[in-house]
Amino acid sequence: MRIKTKAVRAALLLAGAGAVLTPGMALAQKDKKGAAADAAPKVQLSDGFRKAALPAQTALQAKNWVEAEPLVAAAEAAVKTDDDKFYAQQFRLQLADGTLVQRANGDANVYAQGEATLIGPLDALIANPKLPQDTRSRFLFKRGQIEYGAKRYKEAIAFYDRAREAGYNDPNLALNIAQARADGGDLVGSAAAIRTAIDAEKAAGRKPPLEWYRYARAKVAQAKLNAQVNDWSLLMVKDYPTAKHWREAVLLYGFNGAASPQLDKRAKIDLWRLLRANKALADQGDYVEYAEDLGDVGLGAEAKAVIDEGRAAGKIPAASGPANMVYSEAQKQIASDGPLDALAKRAQAAPAGGPAAATGDLALGTGNYARAIELYKLALTKGGVKVDEVNSHLAMAQALSGDKAGAKTTFALVKTPPRSDIAAYWVTWLDQAGPTEPGNAAE
């Protein structure tokens, strides 16, 4: 999808260009006397040019382009001074633009196809030191647009950069740079230009459009820069923290994106847990897939809780065959596990931390966060466990119990991808709002 920007036609940029130094006043200045002459702009026009320029200006103002053509040429031939040259250049640009507008007759495509006729007049004025800086910046931007339309992306970017250096500050400038970089093959530079535009919008007190975030994320994804894809997803949910956008970001990272094959089932469960915690599970498919994953790793109690929650929310019909099958298997697992207290005692007696970590997972899934925290800490003390995984689960238990500060401290201990990526998503959620009350993630 292309970024939608304001359609800026040359005629809009050139509006008033002929009055940059009030040519009408300058052309008539010879007849002024006294104080009026002293107050008028100090413009040095030769007599010959003034005589040739007046009829040219009259024809241009009347938009009589056919009549104006030989008159503008005559004025150009009469140039003697720098000011003569400046006014003649303005006339030529007005004539080129007006002729093109007339030929296009409202057809934007026809106008765009003929914009090459503006290049010479624009370049001449851009190079003229008499052109005011704000007008020069607009003309540079327009030159960038012409080059972009001709698919000369490197040249377009150069003009856009010059426009920015000259003070052109319309937000569409950064977007045009981003588009030109992307079409020229610089996907990373394109995303960087979008970030510049986002920062500028925020600095101006405006909220950047959601489309910008998705555009930049798509470009870095196209470049296979998975870490930057993650960064853009996190930035999007920070600025647009809705359940829909959370689900979009998490599913792209953990289930549909390039990182998905690197995640084992337990890692994906931790993403499901995040979606559940921020109420971003969307439909029966989400609830059932989440519960199936839980059942596959032996977390029947949590699988049952997820199905119960989906039913209570009206997302899972009572007659759902897949959900009922998962629910039945979850009940069998719960019966097989036995009481949590008995499992915790066995974990205490075990020489290594594996049983404590596994029992902590059961406690986490039933919403018994205090017991889960205790068991995860025991597992880390005993050792023999996947430290990043256990720290991740400890931090989740802390987060869902309402201990946001403790959770963020523990998540900071998780250093290795993909676990560190998952931790970043959880921390982003905690920074936004986190649990509204202890224990809200599981009943």
C-alpha positions as CSV (number, residue, x, y, z in Angstrom):
1,M,0.0,0.0,0.0
2,R,1.3,3.4,-0.9
3,I,1.2,6.2,1.6
4,K,-1.5,8.7,0.8
5,T,-0.1,12.2,0.6
6,K,-1.6,15.5,-0.4
7,A,-1.8,16.0,-4.1
8,V,0.4,19.0,-4.7
9,R,0.2,20.2,-8.2
10,A,2.8,22.7,-9.5
11,A,0.2,25.3,-10.0
12,L,-0.4,25.3,-6.3
13,L,3.3,25.6,-5.5
14,L,3.7,28.3,-8.1
15,A,0.7,30.3,-7.0
16,G,1.9,33.9,-6.5
17,A,5.3,33.1,-7.9
18,G,5.0,36.0,-10.3
19,A,4.5,38.3,-7.3
20,V,7.6,37.2,-5.5
21,L,9.0,40.8,-5.8
22,T,5.8,42.4,-6.9
23,P,6.7,42.7,-10.6
24,G,3.7,45.0,-11.3
25,M,5.1,47.6,-8.9
26,A,8.6,47.2,-10.2
27,L,7.6,47.5,-13.8
28,A,5.7,50.7,-13.1
29,Q,8.3,52.1,-10.7
30,K,9.9,54.3,-13.3
31,D,6.9,56.7,-13.2
32,K,7.0,57.0,-9.4
33,K,8.4,60.1,-7.8
34,G,9.5,61.3,-4.3
35,A,8.6,59.3,-1.1
36,A,6.6,56.7,-3.0
37,A,9.6,55.8,-5.1
38,D,11.8,55.7,-2.0
39,A,9.4,53.2,-0.3
40,A,9.1,51.0,-3.3
41,P,11.3,47.8,-3.6
42,K,14.8,48.6,-4.9
43,V,14.6,46.8,-8.2
44,Q,17.0,47.5,-11.0
45,L,15.1,47.0,-14.3
46,S,16.4,48.2,-17.6
47,D,14.2,50.4,-19.7
48,G,14.2,47.9,-22.6
49,F,13.1,45.0,-20.3
50,R,10.4,47.1,-18.6
51,K,9.0,48.0,-22.0
52,A,9.0,44.3,-23.2
53,A,7.8,42.9,-19.8
54,L,4.6,44.9,-19.4
55,P,2.7,43.3,-22.3
56,A,4.1,39.9,-21.3
57,Q,2.8,40.3,-17.7
58,T,-0.6,41.5,-19.0
59,A,-1.0,38.4,-21.1
60,L,0.1,36.1,-18.3
61,Q,-2.4,37.6,-15.9
62,A,-5.1,37.2,-18.5
63,K,-4.1,33.5,-18.8
64,N,-3.7,34.0,-22.5
65,W,-0.9,31.5,-22.9
66,V,-0.7,31.5,-26.7
67,E,-0.4,35.3,-26.8
68,A,2.0,35.3,-23.9
69,E,4.6,32.9,-25.5
70,P,6.2,35.4,-28.0
71,L,5.8,38.2,-25.4
72,V,7.7,36.3,-22.8
73,A,10.4,35.4,-25.3
74,A,10.7,39.1,-26.2
75,A,11.1,40.0,-22.5
76,E,13.8,37.3,-22.1
77,A,15.6,38.7,-25.1
78,A,15.6,42.2,-23.5
79,V,17.2,41.1,-20.2
80,K,20.1,43.3,-19.1
81,T,20.2,43.3,-15.3
82,D,20.0,40.6,-12.7
83,D,16.5,41.8,-11.8
84,D,15.5,41.7,-15.5
85,K,16.6,38.0,-15.5
86,F,14.7,37.2,-12.3
87,Y,11.4,38.6,-13.6
88,A,11.9,36.9,-17.0
89,Q,12.5,33.6,-15.2
90,Q,9.2,34.0,-13.3
91,F,7.4,34.8,-16.5
92,R,8.8,31.6,-18.1
93,L,7.7,29.5,-15.2
94,Q,4.2,30.9,-15.1
95,L,3.9,30.4,-18.8
96,A,5.1,26.8,-18.7
97,D,2.7,26.0,-15.8
98,G,-0.3,27.8,-17.2
99,T,0.2,26.1,-20.6
100,L,0.4,22.7,-19.0
101,V,-2.7,23.3,-16.8
102,Q,-4.6,24.3,-19.9
103,R,-3.5,21.2,-21.9
104,A,-4.3,18.9,-19.0
105,N,-7.8,20.4,-18.6
106,G,-8.3,18.9,-15.2
107,D,-6.7,15.5,-15.9
108,A,-4.0,14.9,-13.3
109,N,-2.4,12.2,-15.3
110,V,-2.0,14.5,-18.4
111,Y,-0.5,17.1,-16.1
112,A,1.9,14.7,-14.5
113,Q,3.1,13.4,-17.9
114,G,3.9,16.9,-19.0
115,E,5.7,18.1,-15.9
116,A,9.1,17.8,-17.5
117,T,8.4,21.1,-19.2
118,L,8.6,22.7,-15.7
119,I,12.1,21.5,-15.0
120,G,14.1,24.2,-16.8
121,P,12.1,27.1,-15.5
122,L,12.1,25.7,-11.9
123,D,15.9,25.0,-12.0
124,A,16.6,28.4,-13.3
125,L,14.7,30.1,-10.4
126,I,16.1,27.7,-7.8
127,A,19.6,28.7,-8.8
128,N,18.8,32.4,-8.7
129,P,20.0,34.0,-5.4
130,K,17.1,36.5,-5.6
131,L,14.5,33.8,-5.0
132,P,13.2,34.0,-1.4
133,Q,14.2,31.0,0.7
134,D,10.6,29.8,1.4
135,T,9.8,29.8,-2.3
136,R,13.0,28.0,-3.1
137,S,12.2,25.3,-0.6
138,R,8.7,24.8,-2.2
139,F,10.3,24.7,-5.7
140,L,12.9,22.1,-4.5
141,F,10.1,19.9,-3.2
142,K,8.2,20.2,-6.5
143,R,11.4,19.2,-8.4
144,G,11.6,16.1,-6.1
145,Q,8.0,15.3,-7.1
146,I,8.8,15.6,-10.8
147,E,11.8,13.3,-10.4
148,Y,9.8,10.8,-8.4
149,G,7.1,10.8,-11.1
150,A,9.8,10.0,-13.7
151,K,11.0,7.1,-11.5
152,R,14.4,8.8,-10.9
153,Y,14.3,8.0,-7.2
154,K,17.9,8.9,-6.3
155,E,17.4,12.4,-7.9
156,A,14.1,12.8,-6.2
157,I,15.6,12.1,-2.8
158,A,18.3,14.6,-3.4
159,F,15.8,17.3,-4.2
160,Y,13.7,16.4,-1.2
161,D,16.7,16.6,1.1
162,R,17.6,20.0,-0.4
163,A,14.0,21.1,0.3
164,R,14.3,20.1,3.9
165,E,17.6,21.9,4.3
166,A,16.0,25.0,2.8
167,G,13.3,24.9,5.4
168,Y,10.4,23.0,3.8
169,N,8.7,21.5,6.8
170,D,5.4,20.0,5.5
171,P,4.9,16.5,7.0
172,N,4.4,15.1,3.5
173,L,8.1,15.7,2.8
174,A,9.2,12.9,5.0
175,L,6.6,10.6,3.5
176,N,7.7,11.4,0.0
177,I,11.3,10.7,1.0
178,A,10.1,7.3,2.5
179,Q,8.3,6.4,-0.7
180,A,11.2,7.4,-2.9
181,R,13.6,5.4,-0.8
182,A,11.4,2.3,-0.8
183,D,10.8,2.5,-4.6
184,G,14.5,3.0,-5.1
185,G,15.3,-0.2,-3.1
186,D,16.3,1.4,0.2
187,L,13.8,-0.2,2.5
188,V,15.6,0.6,5.7
189,G,16.0,4.2,4.7
190,S,12.3,4.3,3.9
191,A,11.4,3.1,7.4
192,A,13.8,5.6,8.9
193,A,12.1,8.5,7.0
194,I,8.7,7.3,8.4
195,R,10.2,7.4,11.9
196,T,11.3,11.0,11.3
197,A,7.8,11.9,10.2
198,I,6.3,10.2,13.2
199,D,8.6,12.0,15.6
200,A,7.9,15.3,13.9
201,E,4.1,14.8,14.2
202,K,4.4,13.9,17.9
203,A,6.6,17.0,18.5
204,A,3.9,19.1,16.9
205,G,1.3,17.6,19.2
206,R,-0.4,15.5,16.5
207,K,-1.0,11.8,16.4
208,P,0.7,10.1,13.4
209,P,-1.6,7.9,11.3
210,L,-1.7,4.2,12.0
211,E,-1.0,3.5,8.3
212,W,2.5,5.0,8.7
213,Y,3.5,2.4,11.3
214,R,2.2,-0.5,9.2
215,Y,3.9,0.9,6.1
216,A,7.3,1.1,7.8
217,R,6.9,-2.3,9.4
218,A,6.1,-3.8,6.0
219,K,9.2,-2.3,4.5
220,V,11.6,-3.7,7.2
221,A,9.8,-7.1,6.9
222,Q,10.4,-7.0,3.2
223,A,14.1,-6.4,4.0
224,K,13.9,-9.4,6.3
225,L,15.0,-7.3,9.3
226,N,13.0,-9.2,12.0
227,A,14.3,-7.2,14.9
228,Q,13.1,-4.0,13.3
229,V,9.7,-5.6,12.5
230,N,9.4,-6.2,16.2
231,D,10.4,-2.6,17.0
232,W,7.7,-1.3,14.7
233,S,5.1,-3.6,16.1
234,L,6.0,-2.4,19.6
235,L,5.9,1.2,18.6
236,M,2.5,0.7,17.0
237,V,1.0,-0.9,20.1
238,K,2.5,1.8,22.3
239,D,0.9,4.6,20.3
240,Y,-2.3,2.6,19.3
241,P,-2.8,0.2,22.3
242,T,-6.1,-1.4,21.3
243,A,-6.8,-5.1,21.6
244,K,-7.1,-5.4,17.8
245,H,-3.6,-3.9,17.3
246,W,-2.1,-6.0,20.1
247,R,-3.5,-9.1,18.4
248,E,-2.2,-8.0,15.0
249,A,1.3,-7.4,16.4
250,V,1.6,-10.5,18.5
251,L,0.2,-12.8,15.8
252,L,2.6,-11.3,13.3
253,Y,5.6,-11.9,15.5
254,G,4.8,-15.3,17.0
255,F,2.5,-17.1,14.6
256,N,2.7,-15.6,11.1
257,G,6.0,-13.9,10.8
258,A,9.6,-14.9,10.2
259,A,10.3,-15.4,13.9
260,S,7.5,-18.0,14.3
261,P,9.6,-21.1,13.4
262,Q,12.1,-20.1,16.2
263,L,9.4,-20.3,18.9
264,D,8.6,-23.5,20.6
265,K,5.1,-24.3,21.8
266,R,5.8,-22.9,25.3
267,A,7.0,-19.6,23.9
268,K,3.9,-19.3,21.9
269,I,1.8,-20.1,24.9
270,D,3.4,-17.1,26.6
271,L,2.2,-14.9,23.7
272,W,-1.3,-16.4,24.1
273,R,-1.1,-15.5,27.7
274,L,-0.3,-11.9,26.9
275,L,-3.2,-11.7,24.5
276,R,-5.5,-13.2,27.1
277,A,-4.2,-10.8,29.8
278,N,-4.9,-7.7,27.6
279,K,-8.2,-9.2,26.4
280,A,-7.1,-9.5,22.8
281,L,-8.3,-13.0,22.1
282,A,-10.6,-12.4,19.2
283,D,-12.7,-15.5,18.5
284,Q,-13.3,-19.2,19.0
285,G,-10.2,-20.0,16.9
286,D,-7.9,-18.1,19.2
287,Y,-9.3,-19.7,22.4
288,V,-9.3,-23.2,21.0
289,E,-5.8,-23.0,19.5
290,Y,-4.5,-21.5,22.8
291,A,-6.1,-24.3,24.8
292,E,-4.9,-27.0,22.4
293,D,-1.3,-25.7,22.8
294,L,-1.7,-25.8,26.6
295,G,-3.0,-29.4,26.4
296,D,-0.1,-30.4,24.3
297,V,2.4,-29.4,27.1
298,G,0.3,-30.9,29.9
299,L,-1.3,-27.7,31.2
300,G,-4.8,-29.0,31.5
301,A,-6.0,-26.7,34.2
302,E,-5.1,-23.6,32.2
303,A,-6.7,-25.1,29.1
304,K,-9.9,-25.6,30.9
305,A,-9.8,-22.1,32.3
306,V,-9.3,-20.7,28.7
307,I,-12.3,-22.6,27.3
308,D,-14.4,-21.6,30.3
309,E,-13.5,-18.0,29.7
310,G,-14.2,-18.2,25.9
311,R,-17.6,-19.7,26.6
312,A,-18.4,-17.0,29.2
313,A,-17.4,-14.3,26.8
314,G,-19.7,-15.7,24.1
315,K,-16.8,-16.5,21.8
316,I,-17.2,-20.3,22.0
317,P,-20.6,-21.9,21.3
318,A,-21.7,-24.6,23.7
319,A,-21.9,-27.1,20.9
320,S,-18.4,-26.4,19.6
321,G,-16.9,-29.8,18.8
322,P,-13.2,-28.7,18.9
323,A,-13.6,-26.8,22.1
324,N,-15.5,-29.7,23.8
325,M,-12.8,-32.1,22.7
326,V,-10.0,-30.0,24.2
327,Y,-12.1,-29.4,27.3
328,S,-12.6,-33.1,27.8
329,E,-8.8,-33.8,27.5
330,A,-8.1,-31.0,29.9
331,Q,-10.3,-32.5,32.5
332,K,-8.4,-35.8,32.2
333,Q,-5.1,-34.0,32.6
334,I,-6.4,-32.2,35.8
335,A,-7.4,-35.5,37.3
336,S,-4.0,-37.1,36.4
337,D,-2.1,-34.2,37.9
338,G,-3.6,-34.4,41.3
339,P,-3.7,-31.7,44.0
340,L,-1.3,-28.8,43.6
341,D,-0.1,-29.0,47.2
342,A,1.1,-32.6,46.7
343,L,3.0,-31.6,43.5
344,A,4.6,-28.7,45.4
345,K,5.8,-31.0,48.1
346,R,7.4,-33.3,45.6
347,A,9.0,-30.3,43.9
348,Q,10.5,-29.2,47.3
349,A,12.1,-32.6,47.7
350,A,13.4,-32.9,44.2
351,P,17.2,-32.4,43.7
352,A,16.8,-30.1,40.7
353,G,14.4,-27.3,39.8
354,G,12.5,-29.0,36.9
355,P,9.6,-30.2,39.0
356,A,9.3,-26.8,40.8
357,A,9.2,-25.0,37.4
358,A,6.6,-27.4,36.0
359,T,4.4,-27.0,39.2
360,G,4.8,-23.3,38.9
361,D,3.4,-23.5,35.4
362,L,0.3,-25.3,36.8
363,A,-0.1,-22.6,39.5
364,L,0.3,-19.8,37.0
365,G,-2.4,-21.4,34.8
366,T,-4.9,-21.5,37.6
367,G,-4.3,-17.9,38.7
368,N,-2.5,-18.9,41.9
369,Y,0.2,-16.4,41.3
370,A,1.7,-16.3,44.8
371,R,2.3,-20.0,44.7
372,A,3.7,-19.8,41.2
373,I,6.2,-17.1,42.2
374,E,7.3,-19.2,45.1
375,L,7.8,-22.3,43.0
376,Y,9.7,-20.4,40.2
377,K,12.1,-18.9,42.7
378,L,12.6,-22.4,44.1
379,A,13.3,-23.7,40.6
380,L,15.9,-21.0,40.0
381,T,17.6,-21.8,43.3
382,K,17.8,-25.5,42.7
383,G,19.0,-25.0,39.1
384,G,18.9,-27.4,36.2
385,V,16.2,-25.4,34.4
386,K,15.9,-23.1,31.4
387,V,16.7,-19.9,33.2
388,D,15.2,-17.5,30.6
389,E,12.0,-19.5,30.4
390,V,11.6,-19.7,34.2
391,N,12.4,-16.0,34.6
392,S,9.8,-15.2,31.9
393,H,7.2,-17.2,33.8
394,L,8.2,-15.7,37.1
395,A,7.8,-12.2,35.7
396,M,4.4,-13.1,34.2
397,A,3.2,-14.3,37.6
398,Q,4.5,-11.1,39.2
399,A,2.8,-9.0,36.5
400,L,-0.5,-10.8,36.8
401,S,-0.4,-10.5,40.6
402,G,-0.1,-6.8,40.3
403,D,3.6,-6.4,41.0
404,K,4.5,-4.4,37.9
405,A,7.8,-3.2,39.2
406,G,9.0,-6.7,40.2
407,A,7.8,-8.1,36.9
408,K,9.8,-5.5,34.9
409,T,12.9,-6.2,37.0
410,T,12.6,-9.9,36.3
411,F,11.8,-9.5,32.6
412,A,15.0,-7.4,32.4
413,L,17.0,-10.6,33.3
414,V,15.8,-12.3,30.1
415,K,18.5,-11.5,27.6
416,T,18.4,-14.0,24.8
417,P,16.0,-14.0,21.8
418,P,13.3,-15.1,21.3
419,R,12.6,-15.0,25.0
420,S,13.8,-11.4,25.2
421,D,11.5,-10.4,22.4
422,I,8.5,-11.9,24.2
423,A,9.6,-10.1,27.4
424,A,9.6,-6.8,25.4
425,Y,6.0,-7.3,24.5
426,W,5.0,-8.0,28.1
427,V,6.9,-4.9,29.3
428,T,5.3,-2.7,26.7
429,W,1.9,-3.9,28.0
430,L,2.9,-3.3,31.6
431,D,4.1,0.2,30.7
432,Q,0.7,1.0,29.1
433,A,-1.6,-0.3,31.7
434,G,-0.9,-3.9,32.8
435,P,-3.5,-5.8,34.8
436,T,-6.4,-3.8,36.1
437,E,-6.4,-5.8,39.2
438,P,-4.4,-8.8,40.6
439,G,-5.4,-12.0,39.1
440,N,-7.3,-10.7,36.1
441,A,-5.7,-13.0,33.6
442,A,-7.1,-16.3,34.9
443,E,-10.0,-17.3,37.0
